[in-house]
Amino acid sequence: MLYSCCIFNRSGDYIFYREWNTSDKYKKQSESKLKSQMKLMYGFLFSMKRFAEGISPKPNSQFQSFKTNNYKLHFFESPTGLKFILMTDPNVGNIENILQEIYSKLYVELVVFNPVEKTQDLITNTLFVKHLDKYLSQLPWFSN
């Protein structure tokens, strides 16, 4: 099951956040609470990335996911420093290829190549949201 998607710019600001398959209790958060949670998530990602790089016996090892009993955080960092996160059920396998497709086929084509969008600002492109929803909803684990 998919819970949420988040994108951070290279400065650590969240520029996109969307939820699916969560209770209304979590959907009705205030903007300040969401900003606070996003800062915590970015700090966690920054720390986990550094930790994984530091303890890995192989050079250029990358942090890809983190799993608890309740969720799994999947992580992809683009060559330009954007960070893409999908939060799923813990039983979802490796989805690095899906995160890469979201970046290359949706984000680059619908946000970067859109002359109206500013890539460091919040993504307000409804076409991006529509295509992301369509792409993710077709995955077998979207709403198990």
N, C-alpha and C positions, 0 to 999 in steps of 0.2 A: 504494500500500500504506500502511496506517495502522500507525504504530509505537506511539504513546502519546498519552495525554490527561493534562493537568495543569490544576488550578485553584488559583489563589492568592487569598487574601482581601486586603482592602485594606491590611493591615499587612505584606504580603509573605510571609506564612506559607503553605506549600502545605497545602491542605485536601483535595486529592484527587489521586491518581496511579494510572494504570492503563496496562499495556502489552499490546500484541497483536503477533503476527507478528515477534517478536524471538527470538534464540537463548536457550537456557537460561542461558548464561553471563551474560547481562545481567539476567535475571529474579531471580537469586539474590543480589542485592546486600544488604548489611547496611543496617539502618535509618539508621545514622550516615552511610554513604556516600550513601544516597538524600537525606538531609537536606542534605548538603554540595552535591550536584548541584543540588538545588532552589534553594539559596541562590545558587549561581552563575547558574542560569537566570533567577532573579528579577532579579539585578543586571544581567545582560545585557539583559533586557527593559526594565528601567528606563532603562538607558543608551541603547538603541536608540530607545525612544519619545522621549526628550529630544532625541536627535540628529536624528531625523526631523522633529520639530517645529521644531528650530532651523534646519535647512537648507531647509525647504520655502518656496517663494515664496508659497504660499497659506495663509491663516490656518486653523486647526482641521484641518490635515492629520493623518492618523493612520497609525501604523505598523501594517501588516496582515500582513506575512510577511517571512521571511528565508530565503534559499535557498543551499545548498552543493551540492557534487557528490553527497553522500550522503543528504541529507534536506532537508525544507522545514518550517520552523516557521511555523505559522499562529497569529495572535494576534487576540483580541477582548477589549475591555475593556467591561464592563457599565456602565450609568449609576451603579451603586453602588460602582464601583471594583474589582469582582472581575475577575480576569484568567483567560481561558480559552485554553489552548494545545493544539493538535493538532500532533503531529510526523508527517509523512508522507514518502512517496517524493518526490523533487524534481519529478517530472513531474505531480503533482496540481495542478490549477488553483486559482483563487480559491474558497475555501470559507467566506467570511465569513458567508454565509447559514446554513450548517450550524452554525457556532459560535454564532450568534445564536439558532438553534432549540434548541441544547443548553441555553443559558442560559434562554430564555423558556419553553420547553415542558417541559424535564426538570428543570433546577435549581430554577426558581421553583416549579413545581407539586409536585415531589416532595421538595424539601429545605426551601425557604422556608416553604411552607404546611404543613409537617409540624410539629406542636407539640412533638414529642419532639426534633427536631434543633436544635442550636445552630449557626447559620450561620457562625460564626467558627471552629468546631472541625473536626477531620477528619470527612469525610463517611463515615459508617458505614451509611448507608441502603441496604440490599440491593435495595430496589425501584428506587432511582436507578441503581445499577450494572446491574441487569438490563435496565432500559429503555435505558440508554446503550449497552450491548452490542448489544441488538436493533436499535436505530436505526443505529448505526455499521456493523454487520455487513451491513446491506442496501445500503450504498453501493457503487457499482461498483468503486471503487478500494480497498476494504477489504483485500483479500488477493490482489492481482494477482501 
